Amino acid sequence: MYWLYLSVAIIFEVIGTTAMKWSNGLTNTWATIVMFICYGVSFTSLSMALKGIDVSIAYAMWSGLGIVCITFIGLFLFHEMLNFKKIIGVAFVIIGVILLKLK
């Protein structure tokens, strides 16, 4: 169940970060509302996940997988550029998350 909470936390963090981009500096009201709601759900879910998952693992997975997802959202949705440094950085994040999960 704790891993489900962590998954929900990651999904809503990614949606909230995407909404933050769409909020245009908090000037788009609907995107700003979505952002705050999503971050609220994300932090609540993360706190529930921490009841059964070590904070070092949960937070690293929450932030790491969020980074990977946002990188791809930036690439496909916002047409951000992907260069060699970003690819290497994302690869290191993925490797780190895998290593933490292996314990």
N, CA, C and O atoms as CSV, one atom per row, in Angstrom:
chain,resi,resn,atom,element,x,y,z
A,1,MET,N,N,0.822,-1.200,0.000
A,1,MET,CA,C,0.000,0.000,0.000
A,1,MET,C,C,0.863,1.259,0.000
A,1,MET,O,O,0.505,2.268,-0.608
A,2,TYR,N,N,2.016,1.189,0.696
A,2,TYR,CA,C,2.888,2.359,0.772
A,2,TYR,C,C,3.464,2.718,-0.600
A,2,TYR,O,O,3.668,3.892,-0.911
A,3,TRP,N,N,3.718,1.704,-1.405
A,3,TRP,CA,C,4.230,1.960,-2.749
A,3,TRP,C,C,3.149,2.591,-3.629
A,3,TRP,O,O,3.459,3.376,-4.526
A,4,LEU,N,N,1.906,2.256,-3.380
A,4,LEU,CA,C,0.806,2.901,-4.098
A,4,LEU,C,C,0.745,4.387,-3.736
A,4,LEU,O,O,0.569,5.236,-4.610
A,5,TYR,N,N,0.890,4.694,-2.452
A,5,TYR,CA,C,0.929,6.093,-2.024
A,5,TYR,C,C,2.086,6.841,-2.703
A,5,TYR,O,O,1.931,7.980,-3.144
A,6,LEU,N,N,3.235,6.183,-2.776
A,6,LEU,CA,C,4.381,6.819,-3.423
A,6,LEU,C,C,4.113,7.041,-4.908
A,6,LEU,O,O,4.478,8.083,-5.451
A,7,SER,N,N,3.488,6.085,-5.563
A,7,SER,CA,C,3.151,6.240,-6.983
A,7,SER,C,C,2.196,7.408,-7.203
A,7,SER,O,O,2.373,8.195,-8.133
A,8,VAL,N,N,1.189,7.516,-6.347
A,8,VAL,CA,C,0.245,8.644,-6.437
A,8,VAL,C,C,0.989,9.958,-6.215
A,8,VAL,O,O,0.741,10.943,-6.912
A,9,ALA,N,N,1.902,9.970,-5.243
A,9,ALA,CA,C,2.677,11.184,-4.969
A,9,ALA,C,C,3.493,11.615,-6.187
A,9,ALA,O,O,3.561,12.802,-6.506
A,10,ILE,N,N,4.106,10.658,-6.856
A,10,ILE,CA,C,4.920,10.967,-8.039
A,10,ILE,C,C,4.035,11.483,-9.169
A,10,ILE,O,O,4.368,12.480,-9.810
A,11,ILE,N,N,2.927,10.824,-9.414
A,11,ILE,CA,C,2.030,11.237,-10.505
A,11,ILE,C,C,1.527,12.661,-10.280
A,11,ILE,O,O,1.539,13.481,-11.198
A,12,PHE,N,N,1.085,12.952,-9.058
A,12,PHE,CA,C,0.542,14.281,-8.801
A,12,PHE,C,C,1.629,15.350,-8.750
A,12,PHE,O,O,1.363,16.512,-9.056
A,13,GLU,N,N,2.843,14.976,-8.368
A,13,GLU,CA,C,3.951,15.934,-8.408
A,13,GLU,C,C,4.260,16.313,-9.850
A,13,GLU,O,O,4.522,17.479,-10.148
A,14,VAL,N,N,4.230,15.337,-10.738
A,14,VAL,CA,C,4.498,15.592,-12.157
A,14,VAL,C,C,3.385,16.458,-12.765
A,14,VAL,O,O,3.666,17.397,-13.509
A,15,ILE,N,N,2.140,16.144,-12.451
A,15,ILE,CA,C,1.026,16.962,-12.949
A,15,ILE,C,C,1.123,18.381,-12.384
A,15,ILE,O,O,0.908,19.354,-13.106
A,16,GLY,N,N,1.445,18.495,-11.099
A,16,GLY,CA,C,1.580,19.812,-10.477
A,16,GLY,C,C,2.699,20.637,-11.086
A,16,GLY,O,O,2.553,21.845,-11.272
A,17,THR,N,N,3.810,19.996,-11.397
A,17,THR,CA,C,4.923,20.713,-12.013
A,17,THR,C,C,4.565,21.142,-13.434
A,17,THR,O,O,4.933,22.235,-13.865
A,18,THR,N,N,3.858,20.293,-14.153
A,18,THR,CA,C,3.390,20.662,-15.494
A,18,THR,C,C,2.427,21.839,-15.414
A,18,THR,O,O,2.508,22.771,-16.214
A,19,ALA,N,N,1.516,21.795,-14.446
A,19,ALA,CA,C,0.582,22.905,-14.256
A,19,ALA,C,C,1.321,24.179,-13.865
A,19,ALA,O,O,0.899,25.277,-14.227
A,20,MET,N,N,2.431,24.038,-13.122
A,20,MET,CA,C,3.222,25.214,-12.759
A,20,MET,C,C,3.764,25.902,-14.009
A,20,MET,O,O,3.768,27.130,-14.092
A,21,LYS,N,N,4.216,25.117,-14.971
A,21,LYS,CA,C,4.695,25.679,-16.238
A,21,LYS,C,C,3.551,26.398,-16.954
A,21,LYS,O,O,3.731,27.498,-17.476
A,22,TRP,N,N,2.374,25.769,-16.975
A,22,TRP,CA,C,1.217,26.365,-17.638
A,22,TRP,C,C,0.678,27.587,-16.888
A,22,TRP,O,O,-0.014,28.420,-17.472
A,23,SER,N,N,0.995,27.689,-15.604
A,23,SER,CA,C,0.465,28.813,-14.816
A,23,SER,C,C,1.067,30.153,-15.238
A,23,SER,O,O,0.546,31.215,-14.896
A,24,ASN,N,N,2.170,30.090,-15.985
A,24,ASN,CA,C,2.798,31.308,-16.505
A,24,ASN,C,C,3.088,32.304,-15.375
A,24,ASN,O,O,2.646,33.453,-15.395
A,25,GLY,N,N,3.848,31.815,-14.394
A,25,GLY,CA,C,4.196,32.690,-13.279
A,25,GLY,C,C,3.005,32.975,-12.369
A,25,GLY,O,O,2.890,34.072,-11.821
A,26,LEU,N,N,2.128,32.005,-12.208
A,26,LEU,CA,C,0.919,32.091,-11.382
A,26,LEU,C,C,-0.086,33.113,-11.914
A,26,LEU,O,O,-0.917,33.611,-11.155
A,27,THR,N,N,-0.021,33.431,-13.213
A,27,THR,CA,C,-0.980,34.371,-13.806
A,27,THR,C,C,-2.177,33.666,-14.437
A,27,THR,O,O,-3.214,34.293,-14.655
A,28,ASN,N,N,-2.051,32.371,-14.734
A,28,ASN,CA,C,-3.165,31.586,-15.250
A,28,ASN,C,C,-3.862,30.949,-14.045
A,28,ASN,O,O,-3.321,30.035,-13.424
A,29,THR,N,N,-5.046,31.428,-13.724
A,29,THR,CA,C,-5.737,31.022,-12.499
A,29,THR,C,C,-5.993,29.526,-12.429
A,29,THR,O,O,-5.703,28.900,-11.409
A,30,TRP,N,N,-6.536,28.937,-13.502
A,30,TRP,CA,C,-6.883,27.522,-13.465
A,30,TRP,C,C,-5.648,26.639,-13.320
A,30,TRP,O,O,-5.662,25.672,-12.559
A,31,ALA,N,N,-4.601,26.961,-14.031
A,31,ALA,CA,C,-3.377,26.166,-13.912
A,31,ALA,C,C,-2.776,26.310,-12.516
A,31,ALA,O,O,-2.222,25.352,-11.976
A,32,THR,N,N,-2.882,27.494,-11.937
A,32,THR,CA,C,-2.373,27.723,-10.583
A,32,THR,C,C,-3.165,26.911,-9.562
A,32,THR,O,O,-2.585,26.332,-8.643
A,33,ILE,N,N,-4.484,26.868,-9.720
A,33,ILE,CA,C,-5.328,26.072,-8.818
A,33,ILE,C,C,-4.981,24.592,-8.936
A,33,ILE,O,O,-4.838,23.902,-7.927
A,34,VAL,N,N,-4.846,24.107,-10.166
A,34,VAL,CA,C,-4.480,22.702,-10.394
A,34,VAL,C,C,-3.127,22.409,-9.758
A,34,VAL,O,O,-2.943,21.363,-9.136
A,35,MET,N,N,-2.190,23.324,-9.912
A,35,MET,CA,C,-0.861,23.147,-9.342
A,35,MET,C,C,-0.931,22.967,-7.828
A,35,MET,O,O,-0.356,22.021,-7.289
A,36,PHE,N,N,-1.635,23.870,-7.137
A,36,PHE,CA,C,-1.718,23.790,-5.677
A,36,PHE,C,C,-2.430,22.518,-5.222
A,36,PHE,O,O,-2.009,21.893,-4.248
A,37,ILE,N,N,-3.493,22.131,-5.907
A,37,ILE,CA,C,-4.207,20.907,-5.547
A,37,ILE,C,C,-3.304,19.687,-5.736
A,37,ILE,O,O,-3.226,18.819,-4.867
A,38,CYS,N,N,-2.632,19.636,-6.871
A,38,CYS,CA,C,-1.764,18.490,-7.154
A,38,CYS,C,C,-0.615,18.389,-6.152
A,38,CYS,O,O,-0.287,17.295,-5.692
A,39,TYR,N,N,-0.006,19.518,-5.816
A,39,TYR,CA,C,1.067,19.466,-4.822
A,39,TYR,C,C,0.534,19.062,-3.455
A,39,TYR,O,O,1.216,18.360,-2.709
A,40,GLY,N,N,-0.677,19.495,-3.117
A,40,GLY,CA,C,-1.283,19.065,-1.856
A,40,GLY,C,C,-1.486,17.564,-1.813
A,40,GLY,O,O,-1.156,16.914,-0.821
A,41,VAL,N,N,-2.031,17.011,-2.893
A,41,VAL,CA,C,-2.230,15.557,-2.973
A,41,VAL,C,C,-0.885,14.841,-2.952
A,41,VAL,O,O,-0.734,13.812,-2.293
A,42,SER,N,N,0.089,15.386,-3.672
A,42,SER,CA,C,1.397,14.762,-3.743
A,42,SER,C,C,2.071,14.702,-2.379
A,42,SER,O,O,2.557,13.645,-1.979
A,43,PHE,N,N,2.106,15.814,-1.664
A,43,PHE,CA,C,2.760,15.830,-0.354
A,43,PHE,C,C,2.004,14.975,0.656
A,43,PHE,O,O,2.621,14.338,1.509
A,44,THR,N,N,0.683,14.954,0.569
A,44,THR,CA,C,-0.110,14.107,1.463
A,44,THR,C,C,0.188,12.636,1.190
A,44,THR,O,O,0.386,11.857,2.122
A,45,SER,N,N,0.219,12.260,-0.078
A,45,SER,CA,C,0.516,10.876,-0.445
A,45,SER,C,C,1.942,10.493,-0.056
A,45,SER,O,O,2.188,9.382,0.413
A,46,LEU,N,N,2.869,11.415,-0.252
A,46,LEU,CA,C,4.256,11.145,0.126
A,46,LEU,C,C,4.364,10.929,1.631
A,46,LEU,O,O,5.087,10.040,2.079
A,47,SER,N,N,3.659,11.727,2.405
A,47,SER,CA,C,3.724,11.556,3.860
A,47,SER,C,C,3.122,10.217,4.282
A,47,SER,O,O,3.590,9.607,5.244
A,48,MET,N,N,2.097,9.757,3.579
A,48,MET,CA,C,1.519,8.442,3.872
A,48,MET,C,C,2.509,7.330,3.483
A,48,MET,O,O,2.626,6.326,4.187
A,49,ALA,N,N,3.204,7.511,2.381
A,49,ALA,CA,C,4.185,6.515,1.942
A,49,ALA,C,C,5.330,6.394,2.941
A,49,ALA,O,O,5.886,5.312,3.129
A,50,LEU,N,N,5.676,7.499,3.576
A,50,LEU,CA,C,6.798,7.495,4.516
A,50,LEU,C,C,6.509,6.689,5.777
A,50,LEU,O,O,7.422,6.418,6.558
A,51,LYS,N,N,5.270,6.308,5.984
A,51,LYS,CA,C,4.939,5.438,7.115
A,51,LYS,C,C,5.558,4.053,6.949
A,51,LYS,O,O,5.836,3.371,7.936
A,52,GLY,N,N,5.773,3.637,5.700
A,52,GLY,CA,C,6.269,2.288,5.461
A,52,GLY,C,C,7.495,2.179,4.578
A,52,GLY,O,O,8.000,1.079,4.351
A,53,ILE,N,N,7.982,3.310,4.076
A,53,ILE,CA,C,9.164,3.303,3.203
A,53,ILE,C,C,10.190,4.251,3.812
A,53,ILE,O,O,9.838,5.343,4.261
A,54,ASP,N,N,11.441,3.845,3.830
A,54,ASP,CA,C,12.503,4.719,4.337
A,54,ASP,C,C,12.494,6.046,3.594
A,54,ASP,O,O,12.306,6.083,2.378
A,55,VAL,N,N,12.697,7.132,4.326
A,55,VAL,CA,C,12.655,8.462,3.716
A,55,VAL,C,C,13.730,8.614,2.642
A,55,VAL,O,O,13.502,9.284,1.635
A,56,SER,N,N,14.890,8.007,2.841
A,56,SER,CA,C,15.965,8.126,1.849
A,56,SER,C,C,15.561,7.502,0.520
A,56,SER,O,O,15.928,8.008,-0.541
A,57,ILE,N,N,14.819,6.423,0.570
A,57,ILE,CA,C,14.380,5.754,-0.653
A,57,ILE,C,C,13.164,6.459,-1.243
A,57,ILE,O,O,13.127,6.734,-2.442
A,58,ALA,N,N,12.173,6.752,-0.410
A,58,ALA,CA,C,10.937,7.364,-0.910
A,58,ALA,C,C,11.203,8.723,-1.537
A,58,ALA,O,O,10.709,9.010,-2.628
A,59,TYR,N,N,11.975,9.558,-0.863
A,59,TYR,CA,C,12.210,10.903,-1.394
A,59,TYR,C,C,13.056,10.852,-2.662
A,59,TYR,O,O,12.812,11.602,-3.607
A,60,ALA,N,N,14.044,9.970,-2.680
A,60,ALA,CA,C,14.882,9.848,-3.880
A,60,ALA,C,C,14.056,9.357,-5.072
A,60,ALA,O,O,14.232,9.838,-6.191
A,61,MET,N,N,13.166,8.412,-4.834
A,61,MET,CA,C,12.327,7.922,-5.924
A,61,MET,C,C,11.313,8.976,-6.346
A,61,MET,O,O,11.072,9.161,-7.539
A,62,TRP,N,N,10.723,9.662,-5.390
A,62,TRP,CA,C,9.737,10.718,-5.675
A,62,TRP,C,C,10.366,11.813,-6.531
A,62,TRP,O,O,9.821,12.198,-7.565
A,63,SER,N,N,11.508,12.304,-6.092
A,63,SER,CA,C,12.139,13.391,-6.848
A,63,SER,C,C,12.789,12.881,-8.129
A,63,SER,O,O,12.698,13.536,-9.168
A,64,GLY,N,N,13.443,11.723,-8.072
A,64,GLY,CA,C,14.134,11.190,-9.240
A,64,GLY,C,C,13.194,10.821,-10.378
A,64,GLY,O,O,13.419,11.208,-11.524
A,65,LEU,N,N,12.145,10.078,-10.065
A,65,LEU,CA,C,11.196,9.712,-11.117
A,65,LEU,C,C,10.423,10.932,-11.605
A,65,LEU,O,O,10.032,11.002,-12.771
A,66,GLY,N,N,10.203,11.894,-10.706
A,66,GLY,CA,C,9.581,13.153,-11.127
A,66,GLY,C,C,10.452,13.889,-12.132
A,66,GLY,O,O,9.955,14.430,-13.120
A,67,ILE,N,N,11.753,13.907,-11.876
A,67,ILE,CA,C,12.695,14.558,-12.797
A,67,ILE,C,C,12.662,13.882,-14.164
A,67,ILE,O,O,12.621,14.553,-15.194
A,68,VAL,N,N,12.680,12.564,-14.167
A,68,VAL,CA,C,12.670,11.830,-15.436
A,68,VAL,C,C,11.383,12.121,-16.213
A,68,VAL,O,O,11.426,12.407,-17.410
A,69,CYS,N,N,10.247,12.048,-15.531
A,69,CYS,CA,C,8.968,12.306,-16.201
A,69,CYS,C,C,8.877,13.735,-16.722
A,69,CYS,O,O,8.431,13.962,-17.847
A,70,ILE,N,N,9.297,14.695,-15.907
A,70,ILE,CA,C,9.234,16.098,-16.319
A,70,ILE,C,C,10.179,16.370,-17.488
A,70,ILE,O,O,9.885,17.202,-18.346
A,71,THR,N,N,11.303,15.676,-17.522
A,71,THR,CA,C,12.215,15.834,-18.658
A,71,THR,C,C,11.522,15.436,-19.959
A,71,THR,O,O,11.634,16.137,-20.965
A,72,PHE,N,N,10.809,14.316,-19.940
A,72,PHE,CA,C,10.108,13.874,-21.142
A,72,PHE,C,C,8.902,14.755,-21.466
A,72,PHE,O,O,8.607,15.001,-22.636
A,73,ILE,N,N,8.212,15.226,-20.442
A,73,ILE,CA,C,7.105,16.160,-20.676
A,73,ILE,C,C,7.629,17.448,-21.286
A,73,ILE,O,O,7.029,17.986,-22.217
A,74,GLY,N,N,8.734,17.942,-20.771
A,74,GLY,CA,C,9.346,19.140,-21.342
A,74,GLY,C,C,9.737,18.930,-22.795
A,74,GLY,O,O,9.578,19.827,-23.624
A,75,LEU,N,N,10.245,17.759,-23.099
A,75,LEU,CA,C,10.670,17.435,-24.456
A,75,LEU,C,C,9.476,17.374,-25.416
A,75,LEU,O,O,9.505,17.989,-26.482
A,76,PHE,N,N,8.442,16.645,-25.045
A,76,PHE,CA,C,7.329,16.405,-25.966
A,76,PHE,C,C,6.218,17.449,-25.897
A,76,PHE,O,O,5.626,17.783,-26.923
A,77,LEU,N,N,5.929,17.967,-24.711
A,77,LEU,CA,C,4.815,18.892,-24.561
A,77,LEU,C,C,5.236,20.351,-24.737
A,77,LEU,O,O,4.511,21.154,-25.324
A,78,PHE,N,N,6.418,20.675,-24.220
A,78,PHE,CA,C,6.875,22.069,-24.274
A,78,PHE,C,C,7.992,22.285,-25.285
A,78,PHE,O,O,8.528,23.387,-25.398
A,79,HIS,N,N,8.343,21.237,-26.017
A,79,HIS,CA,C,9.339,21.306,-27.092
A,79,HIS,C,C,10.685,21.830,-26.604
A,79,HIS,O,O,11.356,22.595,-27.296
A,80,GLU,N,N,11.069,21.407,-25.402
A,80,GLU,CA,C,12.379,21.769,-24.876
A,80,GLU,C,C,13.439,20.897,-25.541
A,80,GLU,O,O,13.159,19.784,-25.986
A,81,MET,N,N,14.632,21.412,-25.600
A,81,MET,CA,C,15.713,20.693,-26.260
A,81,MET,C,C,16.313,19.638,-25.335
A,81,MET,O,O,16.412,19.840,-24.125
A,82,LEU,N,N,16.706,18.525,-25.915
A,82,LEU,CA,C,17.379,17.460,-25.190
A,82,LEU,C,C,18.789,17.357,-25.738
A,82,LEU,O,O,18.991,17.036,-26.909
A,83,ASN,N,N,19.767,17.634,-24.878
A,83,ASN,CA,C,21.153,17.551,-25.318
A,83,ASN,C,C,21.868,16.420,-24.582
A,83,ASN,O,O,21.279,15.735,-23.745
A,84,PHE,N,N,23.122,16.240,-24.901
A,84,PHE,CA,C,23.900,15.137,-24.340
A,84,PHE,C,C,23.965,15.216,-22.815
A,84,PHE,O,O,23.847,14.195,-22.138
A,85,LYS,N,N,24.150,16.414,-22.272
A,85,LYS,CA,C,24.242,16.578,-20.818
A,85,LYS,C,C,22.939,16.172,-20.134
A,85,LYS,O,O,22.972,15.531,-19.084
A,86,LYS,N,N,21.807,16.531,-20.704
A,86,LYS,CA,C,20.523,16.133,-20.127
A,86,LYS,C,C,20.348,14.625,-20.181
A,86,LYS,O,O,19.866,14.020,-19.224
A,87,ILE,N,N,20.729,14.026,-21.276
A,87,ILE,CA,C,20.604,12.578,-21.422
A,87,ILE,C,C,21.437,11.862,-20.359
A,87,ILE,O,O,20.954,10.935,-19.707
A,88,ILE,N,N,22.678,12.289,-20.187
A,88,ILE,CA,C,23.560,11.683,-19.186
A,88,ILE,C,C,22.998,11.912,-17.785
A,88,ILE,O,O,22.993,10.995,-16.963
A,89,GLY,N,N,22.527,13.121,-17.506
A,89,GLY,CA,C,21.959,13.430,-16.198
A,89,GLY,C,C,20.751,12.579,-15.878
A,89,GLY,O,O,20.641,12.050,-14.772
A,90,VAL,N,N,19.841,12.439,-16.828
A,90,VAL,CA,C,18.645,11.620,-16.626
A,90,VAL,C,C,19.042,10.150,-16.472
A,90,VAL,O,O,18.445,9.431,-15.671
A,91,ALA,N,N,20.023,9.709,-17.217
A,91,ALA,CA,C,20.489,8.321,-17.091
A,91,ALA,C,C,21.026,8.068,-15.683
A,91,ALA,O,O,20.756,7.019,-15.097
A,92,PHE,N,N,21.787,9.023,-15.136
A,92,PHE,CA,C,22.291,8.873,-13.767
A,92,PHE,C,C,21.155,8.836,-12.751
A,92,PHE,O,O,21.214,8.074,-11.786
A,93,VAL,N,N,20.134,9.640,-12.954
A,93,VAL,CA,C,18.979,9.630,-12.053
A,93,VAL,C,C,18.307,8.261,-12.095
A,93,VAL,O,O,17.987,7.691,-11.052
A,94,ILE,N,N,18.095,7.738,-13.296
A,94,ILE,CA,C,17.457,6.432,-13.439
A,94,ILE,C,C,18.299,5.344,-12.775
A,94,ILE,O,O,17.772,4.489,-12.063
A,95,ILE,N,N,19.604,5.381,-13.010
A,95,ILE,CA,C,20.499,4.393,-12.388
A,95,ILE,C,C,20.439,4.506,-10.868
A,95,ILE,O,O,20.408,3.491,-10.172
A,96,GLY,N,N,20.422,5.725,-10.351
A,96,GLY,CA,C,20.344,5.921,-8.903
A,96,GLY,C,C,19.068,5.379,-8.313
A,96,GLY,O,O,19.094,4.751,-7.254
A,97,VAL,N,N,17.942,5.611,-8.979
A,97,VAL,CA,C,16.654,5.100,-8.496
A,97,VAL,C,C,16.664,3.573,-8.508
A,97,VAL,O,O,16.181,2.944,-7.566
A,98,ILE,N,N,17.202,2.983,-9.552
A,98,ILE,CA,C,17.273,1.515,-9.636
A,98,ILE,C,C,18.151,0.953,-8.515
A,98,ILE,O,O,17.779,-0.028,-7.870
A,99,LEU,N,N,19.304,1.565,-8.282
A,99,LEU,CA,C,20.181,1.103,-7.233
A,99,LEU,C,C,19.534,1.196,-5.850
A,99,LEU,O,O,19.700,0.300,-5.023
A,100,LEU,N,N,18.799,2.280,-5.603
A,100,LEU,CA,C,18.113,2.418,-4.324
A,100,LEU,C,C,17.035,1.349,-4.152
A,100,LEU,O,O,16.856,0.814,-3.058
A,101,LYS,N,N,16.333,1.046,-5.211
A,101,LYS,CA,C,15.262,0.052,-5.155
A,101,LYS,C,C,15.829,-1.355,-4.922
A,101,LYS,O,O,15.179,-2.188,-4.291
A,102,LEU,N,N,17.031,-1.618,-5.429
A,102,LEU,CA,C,17.643,-2.934,-5.249
A,102,LEU,C,C,18.083,-3.191,-3.816
A,102,LEU,O,O,18.133,-4.345,-3.391
A,103,LYS,N,N,18.397,-2.161,-3.073
A,103,LYS,CA,C,18.910,-2.259,-1.690
A,103,LYS,C,C,20.011,-3.262,-1.619
A,103,LYS,O,O,20.571,-3.488,-0.546
